[in-house]
């Protein structure tokens, strides 16, 4: 048994090293000089430099890209959570005609590749004069994140015993109060998981913003990552520095939400 456990641990460490090595190489390359980046033999020991970070953040309209990404991501996540809370509660608690059909529609929307709708979305946005708009991009990302958010929150709401809600209503709470005081605190793990998914989706998405927002003033950080490729070659150091900066918010959000997910169910039960 001990030998088997050691073997599994060694396998896990090996797989972790394989998956983490590209991240390490990106991070380390961002601190290397150009002479250390463009060599055949890999360089592991070097004197770190912040030159590439200055190049990456010195791009024109960098802070505009960062502001647009933050606004679009937070707007899409918040809209998806608000709409999905109401929709998932209806699907989990209410019995109405067409309920199963709606569940199937949500599943189909989740499985469908959104890339096939790029041309349709572009034509609709063009006809309604909504190209190069942060609001349009927020709505698109909100729609993309909504099916997964509804499906996930529906499972969490269905797992909450109906007796808790009924007891609150017997004690004088209305349906809305019962939802707010009993069900909502117990949804912390689901809210954190769906928020993380929506954040990663909106933060990393490239195809939609490339087609819908061609104006530099309406672009987001994924387009910023492509500005270090020129006709004379690629500035790999600046590209790796930009990729590192681009990854940090996702990593920070993941670490923060992961801690809350583990304790969210217990904390919600106490509050309820």
C-alpha positions in Angstrom: 0.0 0.0 0.0 2.8 2.4 0.9 4.6 1.6 -2.3 1.5 2.3 -4.3 0.9 5.6 -2.5 4.5 6.7 -3.2 4.1 5.8 -6.9 0.9 7.8 -7.2 2.5 10.7 -5.5 5.5 10.6 -7.8 3.1 10.4 -10.8 1.2 13.4 -9.5 4.4 15.4 -9.0 5.6 14.5 -12.5 2.3 15.5 -14.1 2.3 18.8 -12.1 5.8 19.5 -13.3 4.8 18.9 -16.9 1.8 21.3 -16.6 3.6 24.0 -14.6 6.8 24.1 -16.7 5.3 26.3 -19.5 4.1 28.7 -16.8 7.5 28.8 -15.2 9.2 29.3 -18.6 6.8 32.2 -19.4 7.5 33.8 -16.1 11.3 33.3 -16.2 11.5 34.5 -19.9 9.8 37.8 -19.0 12.8 38.6 -16.8 15.6 37.6 -19.3 17.4 40.0 -21.6 16.9 39.6 -25.3 20.3 38.0 -25.7 19.3 35.3 -23.2 15.9 34.8 -24.8 17.0 34.3 -28.4 19.5 31.4 -27.8 19.5 27.8 -28.7 20.5 26.5 -25.3 18.0 27.3 -22.5 19.3 29.7 -19.9 18.2 28.9 -16.3 20.6 31.2 -14.3 20.4 34.9 -15.3 20.3 38.4 -13.9 16.6 39.5 -13.9 15.6 42.6 -15.8 12.3 44.5 -15.9 12.9 45.9 -19.3 10.2 43.8 -20.9 7.6 44.9 -18.4 8.4 48.5 -19.2 7.9 47.7 -22.9 4.7 45.8 -22.3 3.1 48.5 -20.1 4.5 51.3 -22.3 2.2 50.4 -25.2 -0.1 53.2 -26.3 -3.6 52.9 -24.7 -2.4 50.1 -22.3 -4.5 51.5 -19.4 -7.5 51.9 -21.7 -7.2 48.2 -22.6 -6.9 47.3 -18.9 -9.9 49.5 -17.9 -12.1 48.0 -20.7 -11.2 44.5 -19.7 -12.1 45.1 -16.1 -15.4 46.8 -16.9 -16.5 44.2 -19.5 -15.5 41.3 -17.2 -17.1 42.6 -14.0 -20.2 43.7 -15.9 -20.7 40.3 -17.6 -20.2 38.4 -14.4 -22.6 40.5 -12.4 -25.3 40.4 -15.0 -24.9 36.6 -15.4 -25.2 36.1 -11.6 -28.3 38.3 -11.2 -30.2 36.7 -14.2 -29.1 33.2 -13.4 -30.2 33.4 -9.8 -33.8 34.1 -10.8 -33.8 31.6 -13.7 -32.1 28.8 -11.7 -34.5 29.3 -8.8 -37.5 29.1 -11.2 -36.1 25.9 -12.7 -35.3 24.3 -9.4 -38.3 25.3 -7.3 -41.2 26.1 -9.6 -43.3 23.7 -11.6 -44.5 25.3 -14.9 -45.2 24.2 -18.4 -42.1 24.0 -20.6 -39.8 23.6 -17.7 -38.0 20.5 -19.1 -37.8 22.2 -22.5 -36.1 25.2 -21.0 -33.6 23.0 -19.2 -32.7 21.3 -22.5 -32.3 24.8 -24.2 -29.9 25.8 -21.4 -27.9 22.6 -21.9 -27.8 23.1 -25.7 -26.7 26.7 -25.3 -23.9 25.6 -23.0 -22.6 22.9 -25.4 -22.9 25.0 -28.6 -19.6 26.6 -29.8 -20.1 30.4 -29.8 -17.6 30.9 -32.5 -20.1 29.8 -35.1 -22.2 32.9 -34.2 -19.5 35.4 -34.7 -20.7 36.4 -38.2 -24.3 36.7 -37.0 -23.3 38.8 -34.0 -21.2 41.1 -36.1 -24.0 41.7 -38.7 -26.5 42.4 -35.9 -24.2 44.7 -34.1 -23.4 46.5 -37.4 -27.0 46.9 -38.3 -27.8 48.3 -34.9 -24.7 50.6 -34.8 -23.3 48.8 -31.8 -19.8 48.0 -33.1 -16.8 49.2 -31.1 -18.9 49.4 -27.9 -17.9 48.1 -24.4 -21.6 47.7 -23.7 -22.1 45.4 -26.7 -19.1 43.2 -25.6 -20.4 43.0 -22.1 -23.8 41.8 -23.3 -22.1 39.2 -25.6 -20.0 37.8 -22.7 -23.0 37.9 -20.4 -24.9 35.7 -22.8 -22.0 33.3 -23.2 -21.6 32.9 -19.4 -25.3 32.6 -18.7 -26.1 29.0 -19.6 -23.3 27.6 -17.4 -24.2 29.9 -14.6 -27.9 28.8 -14.7 -27.0 25.1 -14.9 -24.6 25.3 -12.0 -26.8 27.4 -9.7 -29.8 25.2 -10.4 -28.0 22.2 -9.0 -27.0 24.1 -5.8 -30.6 25.4 -5.3 -32.0 21.9 -5.9 -29.6 20.6 -3.2 -31.0 22.9 -0.6 -33.9 21.1 1.2 -37.3 22.6 0.6 -38.1 22.2 4.2 -35.7 25.0 5.2 -37.5 27.4 2.8 -41.0 26.2 3.9 -40.0 26.6 7.6 -39.0 30.2 6.9 -42.3 30.9 5.2 -44.2 29.4 8.1 -42.3 31.7 10.4 -43.6 34.7 8.5 -41.1 35.2 5.6 -42.3 35.7 2.1 -40.8 33.8 -0.8 -38.3 36.5 -1.5 -37.3 36.8 2.1 -36.9 33.1 2.4 -34.7 33.0 -0.7 -32.6 35.9 0.6 -32.2 34.6 4.2 -32.2 30.8 3.7 -31.2 29.8 0.2 -28.9 32.6 -0.9 -26.4 32.1 2.0 -26.1 28.5 1.1 -25.2 29.3 -2.5 -21.8 30.6 -1.7 -19.9 27.7 -3.4 -22.0 27.9 -6.5 -21.7 31.7 -6.7 -17.9 31.5 -6.4 -17.6 28.7 -9.0 -19.8 30.5 -11.6 -18.1 33.8 -10.9 -14.7 32.3 -11.5 -15.9 30.7 -14.8 -17.5 33.9 -16.0 -14.4 35.9 -15.1 -12.0 33.6 -16.9 -14.3 33.4 -20.0 -14.7 37.2 -20.3 -11.1 38.0 -19.4 -9.5 35.6 -21.9 -12.0 35.8 -24.8 -10.3 37.0 -28.0 -12.4 36.1 -31.1 -15.4 38.3 -30.2 -13.5 41.4 -29.3 -11.4 41.0 -32.4 -14.4 41.1 -34.6 -16.8 43.4 -32.8 -14.3 46.0 -31.4 -11.8 46.9 -34.0 -11.3 50.4 -32.6 -8.2 50.7 -30.2 -10.3 52.7 -27.7 -12.8 49.8 -27.4 -10.3 47.0 -27.3 -9.4 44.8 -24.4 -6.2 43.2 -23.1 -6.3 40.0 -25.3 -5.7 42.3 -28.3 -2.9 44.0 -26.4 -1.1 40.7 -26.3 -0.8 40.6 -30.1 1.0 44.0 -30.4 4.5 42.6 -29.9 4.5 40.9 -33.3 6.0 42.9 -36.1 7.2 42.4 -39.7 10.7 42.1 -38.3 10.0 39.4 -35.8 8.4 38.8 -32.4 9.5 40.5 -29.2 9.3 37.3 -27.1 10.5 39.0 -23.9 7.7 41.6 -24.0 5.2 39.0 -25.1 6.1 36.8 -22.0 6.0 39.9 -19.7 2.5 40.8 -21.1 1.3 37.3 -20.7 2.5 37.2 -17.1 0.7 40.4 -16.3 -2.4 39.2 -18.1 -2.4 35.9 -16.1 -1.9 37.5 -12.6 -5.5 38.8 -12.2 -6.9 35.4 -13.0 -4.6 33.7 -10.6 -5.4 36.2 -7.8 -9.2 35.8 -8.4 -8.8 32.0 -8.4 -6.9 31.9 -5.1 -9.4 34.3 -3.4 -12.5 32.4 -4.6 -11.0 29.0 -3.9 -10.7 29.8 -0.2 -14.3 31.0 -0.1 -15.6 28.0 -1.9 -14.2 25.6 0.7 -15.8 27.4 3.6 -18.8 28.8 1.8 -21.3 26.0 2.5 -20.6 26.0 6.3 -20.7 29.8 6.5 -23.9 29.9 4.6 -25.5 27.3 6.9 -24.6 29.3 10.0 -26.1 32.5 8.4 -29.2 30.7 7.4 
